[in-house]
Amino acid sequence: MVKLALYVRLEAKPGQEAALKSFLESALPLAEEEEATPVWFALQFGPSTFGVFDAFANEEGRQAHLEGKIAAALMENAETLLAEAPVIEKVDLLAAKVVA
């Protein structure tokens, strides 16, 4: 059961919207490799505003994700893709329905 989550808000640099969208779409296979990340969504809120929402059963899984390949790749490309540093919020889930 998922109990914890991360919500990450990303603002693309002007002219990098398509590149950030592509980056997030290409991260799905990496998320699928993470056994401790049963829920992962890449989001687009508007033309330049994106996000990631993922959920975990425990703190170890959440921390592993923060130290994983997706986070590393994002930070490696942050200067090129992002207008500002990612806003990372740790979230406690009150209720969840996940159907696979």
PyRosetta script that sets phi, psi and omega in degrees:
from pyrosetta import init, pose_from_sequence

init()
pose = pose_from_sequence("MVKLALYVRLEAKPGQEAALKSFLESALPLAEEEEATPVWFALQFGPSTFGVFDAFANEEGRQAHLEGKIAAALMENAETLLAEAPVIEKVDLLAAKVVA")
pose.set_psi(1, 134.5)
pose.set_omega(1, 178.8)
pose.set_phi(2, -80.2)
pose.set_psi(2, 134.0)
pose.set_omega(2, -178.3)
pose.set_phi(3, -126.6)
pose.set_psi(3, -21.9)
pose.set_omega(3, -176.2)
pose.set_phi(4, -127.1)
pose.set_psi(4, 157.2)
pose.set_omega(4, -179.5)
pose.set_phi(5, -149.5)
pose.set_psi(5, 170.6)
pose.set_omega(5, 170.1)
pose.set_phi(6, -128.0)
pose.set_psi(6, 137.9)
pose.set_omega(6, 171.3)
pose.set_phi(7, -122.6)
pose.set_psi(7, 118.7)
pose.set_omega(7, -177.2)
pose.set_phi(8, -118.6)
pose.set_psi(8, 122.3)
pose.set_omega(8, 179.1)
pose.set_phi(9, -102.0)
pose.set_psi(9, 132.5)
pose.set_omega(9, -175.9)
pose.set_phi(10, -127.2)
pose.set_psi(10, 131.8)
pose.set_omega(10, 177.0)
pose.set_phi(11, -114.2)
pose.set_psi(11, 119.1)
pose.set_omega(11, -178.5)
pose.set_phi(12, -72.9)
pose.set_psi(12, 145.4)
pose.set_omega(12, 170.9)
pose.set_phi(13, -65.3)
pose.set_psi(13, 148.4)
pose.set_omega(13, 175.6)
pose.set_phi(14, -54.3)
pose.set_psi(14, 130.2)
pose.set_omega(14, -179.2)
pose.set_phi(15, 87.8)
pose.set_psi(15, -6.4)
pose.set_omega(15, -178.5)
pose.set_phi(16, -109.7)
pose.set_psi(16, 10.7)
pose.set_omega(16, -177.4)
pose.set_phi(17, -58.8)
pose.set_psi(17, -48.3)
pose.set_omega(17, -179.1)
pose.set_phi(18, -65.3)
pose.set_psi(18, -37.1)
pose.set_omega(18, 179.9)
pose.set_phi(19, -67.5)
pose.set_psi(19, -40.1)
pose.set_omega(19, 178.0)
pose.set_phi(20, -67.4)
pose.set_psi(20, -41.9)
pose.set_omega(20, 176.9)
pose.set_phi(21, -58.9)
pose.set_psi(21, -46.4)
pose.set_omega(21, 179.2)
pose.set_phi(22, -62.7)
pose.set_psi(22, -41.4)
pose.set_omega(22, 177.9)
pose.set_phi(23, -58.7)
pose.set_psi(23, -48.0)
pose.set_omega(23, -178.7)
pose.set_phi(24, -63.9)
pose.set_psi(24, -42.1)
pose.set_omega(24, 178.3)
pose.set_phi(25, -62.5)
pose.set_psi(25, -38.0)
pose.set_omega(25, -177.9)
pose.set_phi(26, -75.4)
pose.set_psi(26, -11.9)
pose.set_omega(26, -179.8)
pose.set_phi(27, -79.9)
pose.set_psi(27, -12.8)
pose.set_omega(27, -177.6)
pose.set_phi(28, -54.9)
pose.set_psi(28, -47.4)
pose.set_omega(28, 178.8)
pose.set_phi(29, -59.3)
pose.set_psi(29, -34.3)
pose.set_omega(29, 177.2)
pose.set_phi(30, -67.5)
pose.set_psi(30, -40.5)
pose.set_omega(30, 177.6)
pose.set_phi(31, -64.2)
pose.set_psi(31, -37.8)
pose.set_omega(31, 179.7)
pose.set_phi(32, -65.3)
pose.set_psi(32, -25.7)
pose.set_omega(32, 177.7)
pose.set_phi(33, -74.5)
pose.set_psi(33, -21.1)
pose.set_omega(33, -175.2)
pose.set_phi(34, -83.3)
pose.set_psi(34, 104.5)
pose.set_omega(34, -179.1)
pose.set_phi(35, -63.0)
pose.set_psi(35, -29.9)
pose.set_omega(35, -177.5)
pose.set_phi(36, -87.5)
pose.set_psi(36, 6.5)
pose.set_omega(36, 178.4)
pose.set_phi(37, -119.8)
pose.set_psi(37, 84.6)
pose.set_omega(37, -177.9)
pose.set_phi(38, -77.5)
pose.set_psi(38, -18.3)
pose.set_omega(38, -178.2)
pose.set_phi(39, -129.6)
pose.set_psi(39, 125.0)
pose.set_omega(39, 179.4)
pose.set_phi(40, -148.8)
pose.set_psi(40, 126.5)
pose.set_omega(40, 177.7)
pose.set_phi(41, -130.0)
pose.set_psi(41, 135.4)
pose.set_omega(41, 167.2)
pose.set_phi(42, -100.9)
pose.set_psi(42, 134.5)
pose.set_omega(42, -170.6)
pose.set_phi(43, -125.6)
pose.set_psi(43, 152.4)
pose.set_omega(43, 169.4)
pose.set_phi(44, -130.6)
pose.set_psi(44, 121.7)
pose.set_omega(44, -178.1)
pose.set_phi(45, -95.2)
pose.set_psi(45, -27.9)
pose.set_omega(45, -178.1)
pose.set_phi(46, -165.2)
pose.set_psi(46, -170.0)
pose.set_omega(46, -174.9)
pose.set_phi(47, -56.1)
pose.set_psi(47, -36.4)
pose.set_omega(47, -176.0)
pose.set_phi(48, -125.9)
pose.set_psi(48, 4.1)
pose.set_omega(48, -176.4)
pose.set_phi(49, -111.1)
pose.set_psi(49, 123.4)
pose.set_omega(49, -175.9)
pose.set_phi(50, -128.1)
pose.set_psi(50, 174.1)
pose.set_omega(50, 177.0)
pose.set_phi(51, -164.9)
pose.set_psi(51, 171.2)
pose.set_omega(51, 173.8)
pose.set_phi(52, -134.5)
pose.set_psi(52, 135.3)
pose.set_omega(52, 173.5)
pose.set_phi(53, -126.9)
pose.set_psi(53, 126.0)
pose.set_omega(53, 177.4)
pose.set_phi(54, -141.0)
pose.set_psi(54, 155.6)
pose.set_omega(54, -174.7)
pose.set_phi(55, -132.2)
pose.set_psi(55, 156.0)
pose.set_omega(55, -171.4)
pose.set_phi(56, -143.7)
pose.set_psi(56, 156.8)
pose.set_omega(56, 177.7)
pose.set_phi(57, -79.0)
pose.set_psi(57, -26.9)
pose.set_omega(57, -175.2)
pose.set_phi(58, -154.1)
pose.set_psi(58, 173.1)
pose.set_omega(58, -177.9)
pose.set_phi(59, -66.5)
pose.set_psi(59, -32.7)
pose.set_omega(59, 179.4)
pose.set_phi(60, -61.9)
pose.set_psi(60, -42.0)
pose.set_omega(60, 178.0)
pose.set_phi(61, -65.5)
pose.set_psi(61, -41.8)
pose.set_omega(61, 179.0)
pose.set_phi(62, -63.4)
pose.set_psi(62, -44.1)
pose.set_omega(62, -179.3)
pose.set_phi(63, -66.9)
pose.set_psi(63, -39.1)
pose.set_omega(63, 177.5)
pose.set_phi(64, -60.4)
pose.set_psi(64, -38.9)
pose.set_omega(64, 178.6)
pose.set_phi(65, -66.2)
pose.set_psi(65, -42.9)
pose.set_omega(65, 178.8)
pose.set_phi(66, -62.3)
pose.set_psi(66, -25.7)
pose.set_omega(66, -179.9)
pose.set_phi(67, -101.5)
pose.set_psi(67, 8.0)
pose.set_omega(67, -173.2)
pose.set_phi(68, -89.9)
pose.set_psi(68, -170.3)
pose.set_omega(68, -174.1)
pose.set_phi(69, -65.8)
pose.set_psi(69, -38.7)
pose.set_omega(69, -177.9)
pose.set_phi(70, -65.2)
pose.set_psi(70, -48.6)
pose.set_omega(70, 179.9)
pose.set_phi(71, -61.3)
pose.set_psi(71, -42.2)
pose.set_omega(71, 179.6)
pose.set_phi(72, -62.5)
pose.set_psi(72, -44.4)
pose.set_omega(72, -180.0)
pose.set_phi(73, -65.6)
pose.set_psi(73, -39.5)
pose.set_omega(73, 178.5)
pose.set_phi(74, -62.9)
pose.set_psi(74, -46.7)
pose.set_omega(74, -178.4)
pose.set_phi(75, -67.4)
pose.set_psi(75, -32.0)
pose.set_omega(75, 177.3)
pose.set_phi(76, -64.8)
pose.set_psi(76, -31.6)
pose.set_omega(76, -178.1)
pose.set_phi(77, -104.7)
pose.set_psi(77, 3.4)
pose.set_omega(77, -173.4)
pose.set_phi(78, -59.1)
pose.set_psi(78, -43.1)
pose.set_omega(78, -177.1)
pose.set_phi(79, -61.9)
pose.set_psi(79, -34.1)
pose.set_omega(79, -179.9)
pose.set_phi(80, -80.3)
pose.set_psi(80, -42.6)
pose.set_omega(80, -170.0)
pose.set_phi(81, -91.9)
pose.set_psi(81, -32.5)
pose.set_omega(81, -167.2)
pose.set_phi(82, -105.3)
pose.set_psi(82, 139.7)
pose.set_omega(82, 177.3)
pose.set_phi(83, -77.4)
pose.set_psi(83, -23.1)
pose.set_omega(83, -179.5)
pose.set_phi(84, -154.2)
pose.set_psi(84, 167.2)
pose.set_omega(84, 179.6)
pose.set_phi(85, -61.1)
pose.set_psi(85, 145.3)
pose.set_omega(85, 177.2)
pose.set_phi(86, -59.5)
pose.set_psi(86, 144.1)
pose.set_omega(86, 174.6)
pose.set_phi(87, -98.6)
pose.set_psi(87, 111.7)
pose.set_omega(87, -175.8)
pose.set_phi(88, -108.7)
pose.set_psi(88, 119.3)
pose.set_omega(88, 179.3)
pose.set_phi(89, -115.4)
pose.set_psi(89, 128.4)
pose.set_omega(89, 172.9)
pose.set_phi(90, -85.8)
pose.set_psi(90, 131.0)
pose.set_omega(90, -172.2)
pose.set_phi(91, -124.7)
pose.set_psi(91, 138.2)
pose.set_omega(91, 169.6)
pose.set_phi(92, -96.5)
pose.set_psi(92, 126.7)
pose.set_omega(92, -179.7)
pose.set_phi(93, -85.1)
pose.set_psi(93, 131.3)
pose.set_omega(93, 179.0)
pose.set_phi(94, -88.6)
pose.set_psi(94, -35.3)
pose.set_omega(94, 178.6)
pose.set_phi(95, -157.4)
pose.set_psi(95, 149.6)
pose.set_omega(95, -179.9)
pose.set_phi(96, -151.6)
pose.set_psi(96, 145.4)
pose.set_omega(96, 170.7)
pose.set_phi(97, -127.2)
pose.set_psi(97, 118.2)
pose.set_omega(97, 179.5)
pose.set_phi(98, -128.8)
pose.set_psi(98, 119.2)
pose.set_omega(98, -179.6)
pose.set_phi(99, -117.3)
pose.set_psi(99, 126.0)
pose.set_omega(99, 179.9)
pose.set_phi(100, -103.0)
pose.dump_pdb("model.pdb")
